[in-house]
Amino acid sequence: MCIGLAQTGHRVDMNLKMKFFGYRKEHIRPLNDAKAIEAGANFLSEAIIFSVAGSIILFENQRSKYAARERRNLVDDTLSELEEENARLQDRLTEYRSDNQRLTSQVEDLRQDVDAIRAVLHDYLSKEITTMHQEIAHS
C-alpha cells in the first residue's frame, strides 16, 4: 500500500513540476522500493496528522457555534424577561401615579375642609370670647 501511494504521488509530483517549469513530458522513473516505502509511510503519517488536526478544528468550530447559539438564546431569554418586567413596572408606575393623584386630590379636599372648620371655629370662638368679655364687663 505504501509503495503504491508513493509511486502515484511521485508521478503526480514529477508531472506537475515538469508542467510548471515548462519541460516536455518524459518517462518518469519509479522510485526504488526503500524510497517508496519511506515516502508512502511519510504520506500516511502526514495524512493521519492532518486528518486529526482537521477533525479537531471542525469539532472546535461546531462547539464554538453551539456555545454562541446558546449564549444568544440566553441573552434573548434574559432580554424577554427584562422587557416583561419593564412592562409590569410601567403598569405599576401608572397605578402609583393614579393613586398619587387621587390621594393628592383627597389631601387638598381635606385641607379645604380643615380651613373651613378653622374659619367656623375661629368665628365661634371669637363670638364666645366676645360674649364672655361682655358677661364679665356686666358683672
Secondary structure per residue as TSV (DSSP state, phi and psi in degrees):
chain	resnum	aa	ss	phi	psi
A	1	M	-	360.0	-44.7
A	2	C	H	-62.9	-40.4
A	3	I	H	-65.7	-44.6
A	4	G	H	-61.7	-44.8
A	5	L	H	-61.7	-43.7
A	6	A	H	-66.1	-43.3
A	7	Q	H	-64.9	-42.1
A	8	T	H	-64.4	-46.6
A	9	G	H	-60.7	-39.8
A	10	H	H	-63.9	-45.0
A	11	R	H	-62.6	-45.7
A	12	V	H	-62.6	-44.6
A	13	D	H	-61.1	-47.4
A	14	M	H	-66.6	-40.7
A	15	N	H	-61.8	-43.6
A	16	L	H	-64.0	-42.5
A	17	K	H	-63.2	-42.3
A	18	M	H	-66.0	-39.7
A	19	K	H	-67.4	-40.4
A	20	F	H	-65.5	-43.2
A	21	F	H	-87.3	-4.6
A	22	G	T	84.5	19.5
A	23	Y	-	-81.1	154.5
A	24	R	-	-78.5	152.8
A	25	K	-	-68.5	127.5
A	26	E	-	-124.3	171.6
A	27	H	-	-70.1	129.5
A	28	I	-	-96.7	124.8
A	29	R	-	-75.1	135.2
A	30	P	-	-70.5	157.5
A	31	L	-	-72.9	153.9
A	32	N	-	-73.1	165.1
A	33	D	H	-60.1	-39.7
A	34	A	H	-65.0	-46.6
A	35	K	H	-67.0	-37.2
A	36	A	H	-64.3	-43.2
A	37	I	H	-64.4	-43.7
A	38	E	H	-63.8	-45.3
A	39	A	H	-66.0	-40.9
A	40	G	H	-64.7	-42.6
A	41	A	H	-65.1	-40.7
A	42	N	H	-61.5	-43.2
A	43	F	H	-61.4	-46.3
A	44	L	H	-63.1	-43.7
A	45	S	H	-65.0	-41.6
A	46	E	H	-66.3	-38.0
A	47	A	H	-63.0	-41.3
A	48	I	H	-65.0	-45.3
A	49	I	H	-61.9	-46.1
A	50	F	H	-66.1	-36.0
A	51	S	H	-63.8	-44.9
A	52	V	H	-64.4	-45.5
A	53	A	H	-62.1	-44.7
A	54	G	H	-62.2	-41.3
A	55	S	H	-62.3	-42.2
A	56	I	H	-63.7	-43.4
A	57	I	H	-62.1	-45.3
A	58	L	H	-63.2	-43.4
A	59	F	H	-61.2	-46.2
A	60	E	H	-63.9	-38.8
A	61	N	H	-61.8	-46.9
A	62	Q	H	-63.3	-41.7
A	63	R	H	-63.2	-41.1
A	64	S	H	-64.6	-43.4
A	65	K	H	-61.9	-42.4
A	66	Y	H	-63.4	-44.5
A	67	A	H	-63.7	-41.5
A	68	A	H	-64.4	-40.3
A	69	R	H	-64.4	-42.4
A	70	E	H	-63.8	-42.1
A	71	R	H	-62.3	-43.2
A	72	R	H	-62.1	-43.3
A	73	N	H	-63.4	-41.0
A	74	L	H	-63.5	-43.5
A	75	V	H	-64.5	-42.2
A	76	D	H	-62.3	-43.8
A	77	D	H	-63.3	-45.0
A	78	T	H	-63.1	-42.2
A	79	L	H	-62.4	-42.0
A	80	S	H	-62.6	-43.9
A	81	E	H	-62.1	-42.3
A	82	L	H	-65.1	-38.7
A	83	E	H	-64.8	-41.1
A	84	E	H	-64.7	-44.0
A	85	E	H	-62.4	-40.5
A	86	N	H	-61.7	-42.7
A	87	A	H	-63.6	-43.1
A	88	R	H	-62.3	-43.0
A	89	L	H	-66.6	-36.6
A	90	Q	H	-62.7	-41.6
A	91	D	H	-62.5	-44.6
A	92	R	H	-64.4	-39.1
A	93	L	H	-62.4	-41.4
A	94	T	H	-62.5	-42.9
A	95	E	H	-62.3	-44.7
A	96	Y	H	-63.3	-38.7
A	97	R	H	-65.5	-41.7
A	98	S	H	-63.0	-45.9
A	99	D	H	-61.7	-40.6
A	100	N	H	-62.3	-43.5
A	101	Q	H	-63.1	-42.6
A	102	R	H	-63.1	-46.0
A	103	L	H	-66.6	-37.9
A	104	T	H	-62.7	-40.6
A	105	S	H	-64.3	-42.4
A	106	Q	H	-64.2	-41.1
A	107	V	H	-63.0	-42.0
A	108	E	H	-63.2	-42.2
A	109	D	H	-61.2	-42.1
A	110	L	H	-65.3	-38.1
A	111	R	H	-62.0	-43.8
A	112	Q	H	-63.1	-41.4
A	113	D	H	-63.9	-42.2
A	114	V	H	-63.7	-43.3
A	115	D	H	-61.6	-41.4
A	116	A	H	-64.9	-43.5
A	117	I	H	-63.6	-40.8
A	118	R	H	-59.9	-45.0
A	119	A	H	-62.2	-45.3
A	120	V	H	-63.2	-45.1
A	121	L	H	-64.0	-40.4
A	122	H	H	-63.2	-45.8
A	123	D	H	-61.4	-45.2
A	124	Y	H	-62.6	-47.7
A	125	L	H	-65.8	-37.8
A	126	S	H	-61.1	-44.7
A	127	K	H	-64.8	-42.0
A	128	E	H	-64.3	-43.2
A	129	I	H	-65.4	-41.7
A	130	T	H	-62.1	-43.7
A	131	T	H	-62.9	-40.7
A	132	M	H	-66.8	-40.0
A	133	H	H	-64.1	-40.4
A	134	Q	H	-67.3	-41.3
A	135	E	H	-64.4	-40.0
A	136	I	H	-68.1	-39.8
A	137	A	H	-68.7	-32.0
A	138	H	H	-80.0	-18.7
A	139	S	-	-82.9	360.0
